[in-house]
Amino acid sequence: MAGGLNTILGVNLVTPKGVVAHTDADSVQAPGELGEFELLPGHIPMLSALKPGVLTIGTKSRARYAVGAGYLRVDPSGSVEILVEQAVPAKDIDAEAAKKELASAESELAKWGDKPLDGDYVNLQARASWARARLDAAAH
């Protein structure tokens, strides 16, 4: 928007299965690979890797999601594209199922001990991270 500051962020939350959320918001809080961060209208263009965690869209009318790994991009017009492996609205999370999945993944991870990392180990870590993200989103 030339000559003025954007007052909203156009936010698109997308997984390989399709659009999860498409909305205008006054902020986005995201689980960056290097730590949590918040975007406000007028943010400079950027690209950030995301880790599994809680994504919050908006401060006035907040929408919380558990998100998997992915990327967040702010384009020059102020639009925010969030591309993640998976995303679930906090209100739709089955906390008991997530607890069971986390316990199972952590139990299997414990069996690895000091063995070298391989694909199965990395997949177990991803399962545990996704379960933790869902529990965190459901807890608020």
C-alpha contacts under 8 A as a table, 3 or more apart, distances in Angstrom:
res1	aa1	res2	aa2	distance
1	M	4	G	6.02
1	M	5	L	6.85
1	M	6	N	6.59
1	M	77	S	6.40
2	A	5	L	7.92
5	L	41	P	7.58
5	L	42	G	5.74
6	N	9	L	7.47
6	N	41	P	5.52
6	N	42	G	5.25
6	N	78	G	7.11
7	T	26	D	7.15
7	T	41	P	5.33
7	T	42	G	7.14
8	I	24	D	6.17
8	I	25	A	5.57
8	I	26	D	5.15
8	I	27	S	7.78
8	I	40	L	7.86
8	I	41	P	5.20
9	L	24	D	5.49
9	L	25	A	5.19
9	L	26	D	6.06
9	L	27	S	6.87
9	L	40	L	7.29
9	L	41	P	5.47
9	L	78	G	5.96
9	L	79	S	5.77
9	L	80	V	6.64
10	G	22	H	7.58
10	G	23	T	6.00
10	G	24	D	4.55
10	G	25	A	6.53
10	G	78	G	6.95
10	G	79	S	4.68
10	G	80	V	5.91
11	V	21	A	7.52
11	V	22	H	5.71
11	V	23	T	5.32
11	V	24	D	5.83
11	V	25	A	6.92
11	V	79	S	6.10
11	V	80	V	4.74
11	V	81	E	6.14
11	V	82	I	7.59
12	N	19	V	7.20
12	N	20	V	7.77
12	N	21	A	5.74
12	N	22	H	4.56
12	N	23	T	6.70
12	N	79	S	7.97
12	N	80	V	6.21
12	N	81	E	5.01
12	N	82	I	6.00
13	L	19	V	6.04
13	L	20	V	5.46
13	L	21	A	4.97
13	L	22	H	6.42
13	L	81	E	6.34
13	L	82	I	4.75
13	L	83	L	6.24
13	L	84	V	7.70
14	V	17	K	7.76
14	V	18	G	5.67
14	V	19	V	4.42
14	V	20	V	5.52
14	V	21	A	7.09
14	V	81	E	7.67
14	V	82	I	6.08
14	V	83	L	5.03
14	V	84	V	6.38
14	V	87	A	7.99
15	T	18	G	5.28
15	T	19	V	6.37
15	T	20	V	7.02
15	T	83	L	5.90
15	T	84	V	5.23
15	T	85	E	5.47
15	T	86	Q	5.51
15	T	87	A	6.82
16	P	84	V	7.74
16	P	85	E	6.54
16	P	86	Q	7.63
19	V	22	H	7.07
20	V	87	A	7.14
20	V	88	V	7.89
25	A	28	V	7.40
25	A	57	I	6.45
25	A	58	G	4.92
25	A	59	T	7.90
26	D	40	L	6.30
26	D	41	P	6.43
26	D	57	I	7.94
26	D	58	G	5.23
26	D	59	T	6.55
26	D	60	K	7.71
27	S	38	E	6.86
27	S	39	L	5.47
27	S	40	L	4.74
27	S	41	P	6.85
27	S	57	I	6.08
27	S	58	G	4.71
27	S	59	T	6.30
28	V	38	E	5.53
28	V	39	L	5.10
28	V	40	L	6.84
28	V	55	L	7.35
28	V	56	T	5.74
28	V	57	I	4.61
28	V	58	G	5.87
29	Q	36	E	7.09
29	Q	37	F	5.69
29	Q	38	E	4.28
29	Q	39	L	6.41
29	Q	55	L	5.72
29	Q	56	T	5.03
29	Q	57	I	6.50
30	A	36	E	5.68
30	A	37	F	5.57
30	A	38	E	6.35
30	A	50	L	7.39
30	A	53	G	7.83
30	A	54	V	6.70
30	A	55	L	4.78
30	A	56	T	6.65
31	P	35	G	6.15
31	P	36	E	4.55
31	P	37	F	6.71
31	P	50	L	5.67
31	P	51	K	5.86
31	P	52	P	6.91
31	P	53	G	5.53
31	P	54	V	6.28
31	P	55	L	6.53
32	G	35	G	4.81
32	G	36	E	5.13
32	G	37	F	6.48
32	G	48	S	6.55
32	G	49	A	5.94
32	G	50	L	4.39
32	G	51	K	5.91
33	E	36	E	7.88
33	E	48	S	7.50
33	E	49	A	5.45
33	E	50	L	4.92
33	E	51	K	5.10
39	L	43	H	6.39
40	L	43	H	5.89
41	P	78	G	6.92
42	G	78	G	6.34
43	H	74	V	7.56
43	H	78	G	6.73
44	I	74	V	7.20
44	I	75	D	7.91
44	I	76	P	6.97
44	I	78	G	7.63
45	P	73	R	7.32
45	P	74	V	4.77
45	P	75	D	4.96
45	P	76	P	5.24
45	P	78	G	7.26
46	M	73	R	5.68
46	M	74	V	5.17
46	M	75	D	6.98
47	L	71	Y	7.08
47	L	72	L	5.75
47	L	73	R	4.46
47	L	74	V	6.51
48	S	71	Y	5.65
48	S	72	L	5.28
48	S	73	R	6.52
49	A	69	A	7.65
49	A	70	G	5.92
49	A	71	Y	4.49
49	A	72	L	6.45
50	L	68	G	7.76
50	L	69	A	5.30
50	L	70	G	4.99
50	L	71	Y	5.22
50	L	72	L	6.84
50	L	84	V	7.90
51	K	67	V	7.94
51	K	68	G	6.33
51	K	69	A	4.44
51	K	70	G	6.68
52	P	66	A	7.39
52	P	67	V	5.41
52	P	68	G	4.11
52	P	69	A	4.93
52	P	129	S	5.96
52	P	130	W	5.80
52	P	133	A	5.72
53	G	66	A	5.74
53	G	67	V	5.56
53	G	68	G	6.69
53	G	129	S	7.74
53	G	130	W	7.43
53	G	132	R	7.38
53	G	133	A	4.22
53	G	134	R	7.44
53	G	136	D	7.28
53	G	137	A	7.58
54	V	64	R	6.78
54	V	65	Y	5.71
54	V	66	A	4.81
54	V	67	V	6.13
54	V	133	A	5.99
54	V	134	R	7.69
54	V	136	D	6.67
54	V	137	A	5.44
55	L	64	R	5.73
55	L	65	Y	5.15
55	L	66	A	6.29
55	L	67	V	6.51
56	T	62	R	6.51
56	T	63	A	5.64
56	T	64	R	4.50
56	T	65	Y	6.41
57	I	62	R	5.70
57	I	63	A	5.19
57	I	64	R	6.46
58	G	61	S	5.74
58	G	62	R	4.73
58	G	63	A	6.62
59	T	62	R	5.20
63	A	89	P	7.54
63	A	90	A	7.95
64	R	89	P	6.04
64	R	90	A	5.47
64	R	137	A	6.53
65	Y	87	A	6.31
65	Y	88	V	5.38
65	Y	89	P	4.33
65	Y	90	A	5.01
65	Y	134	R	7.98
65	Y	137	A	6.15
66	A	87	A	5.51
66	A	88	V	5.31
66	A	89	P	6.44
66	A	90	A	6.32
66	A	130	W	7.90
66	A	133	A	5.32
66	A	134	R	4.98
66	A	136	D	7.62
66	A	137	A	5.41
67	V	84	V	6.60
67	V	85	E	7.55
67	V	86	Q	5.68
67	V	87	A	4.33
67	V	88	V	6.66
67	V	130	W	7.53
67	V	133	A	6.75
67	V	134	R	7.76
68	G	84	V	5.69
68	G	85	E	5.33
68	G	86	Q	5.03
68	G	87	A	6.30
68	G	130	W	6.03
68	G	133	A	7.60
69	A	84	V	5.52
69	A	85	E	5.85
69	A	86	Q	7.66
70	G	82	I	7.52
70	G	83	L	5.52
70	G	84	V	4.05
70	G	85	E	6.11
71	Y	82	I	5.88
71	Y	83	L	5.28
71	Y	84	V	6.29
72	L	80	V	6.95
72	L	81	E	5.68
72	L	82	I	4.39
72	L	83	L	6.29
73	R	80	V	5.64
73	R	81	E	5.15
73	R	82	I	6.45
74	V	78	G	5.91
74	V	79	S	5.64
74	V	80	V	4.57
74	V	81	E	6.49
75	D	78	G	5.43
75	D	79	S	5.50
75	D	80	V	6.61
76	P	79	S	7.45
84	V	87	A	6.95
88	V	92	D	6.62
88	V	93	I	6.77
88	V	134	R	7.77
89	P	92	D	5.45
89	P	93	I	6.86
90	A	93	I	5.45
90	A	134	R	7.29
90	A	137	A	5.26
90	A	138	A	5.06
91	K	138	A	6.84
93	I	134	R	6.47
93	I	135	L	7.91
93	I	138	A	6.22
94	D	97	A	5.45
94	D	98	A	6.37
95	A	98	A	5.02
95	A	99	K	6.12
95	A	134	R	7.16
95	A	135	L	5.82
95	A	138	A	6.60
96	E	99	K	5.07
96	E	100	K	6.28
97	A	100	K	5.16
97	A	101	E	6.16
98	A	101	E	5.03
98	A	102	L	6.04
98	A	131	A	4.94
98	A	132	R	7.39
98	A	134	R	6.54
98	A	135	L	6.38
99	K	102	L	5.11
99	K	103	A	6.14
99	K	131	A	6.92
99	K	135	L	7.20
100	K	103	A	5.16
100	K	104	S	6.11
101	E	104	S	5.11
101	E	105	A	6.08
101	E	127	R	7.55
101	E	128	A	7.21
101	E	131	A	6.27
102	L	105	A	5.16
102	L	106	E	5.98
102	L	127	R	7.30
102	L	128	A	5.05
102	L	129	S	8.00
102	L	131	A	5.31
102	L	132	R	6.78
103	A	106	E	5.20
103	A	107	S	6.02
104	S	107	S	5.15
104	S	108	E	6.27
105	A	108	E	5.15
105	A	109	L	6.05
105	A	124	L	5.73
105	A	125	Q	7.36
105	A	127	R	6.40
105	A	128	A	5.44
106	E	109	L	4.93
106	E	110	A	6.12
106	E	124	L	7.88
106	E	128	A	6.55
107	S	110	A	5.22
107	S	111	K	6.81
108	E	111	K	5.38
108	E	112	W	7.22
108	E	124	L	7.43
109	L	112	W	5.50
109	L	113	G	7.64
109	L	121	Y	6.90
109	L	124	L	6.54
109	L	125	Q	7.37
110	A	113	G	5.95
112	W	115	K	5.71
112	W	121	Y	7.61
117	L	121	Y	5.92
117	L	122	V	7.02
118	D	121	Y	5.41
118	D	122	V	6.32
119	G	122	V	5.09
119	G	123	N	6.09
120	D	123	N	5.06
120	D	124	L	6.23
121	Y	124	L	5.09
121	Y	125	Q	6.29
122	V	125	Q	5.05
122	V	126	A	6.26
123	N	126	A	5.01
123	N	127	R	6.24
124	L	127	R	5.02
124	L	128	A	6.24
125	Q	128	A	5.14
125	Q	129	S	6.13
126	A	129	S	5.04
126	A	130	W	6.11
127	R	130	W	5.22
127	R	131	A	6.23
128	A	131	A	5.15
128	A	132	R	6.19
129	S	132	R	5.08
129	S	133	A	6.15
130	W	133	A	5.05
130	W	134	R	6.34
131	A	134	R	5.23
131	A	135	L	6.30
132	R	135	L	5.08
132	R	136	D	6.08
133	A	136	D	5.16
133	A	137	A	6.17
134	R	137	A	5.17
134	R	138	A	6.07
135	L	138	A	5.12
135	L	139	A	6.05
136	D	139	A	5.21
136	D	140	H	7.05
137	A	140	H	6.02
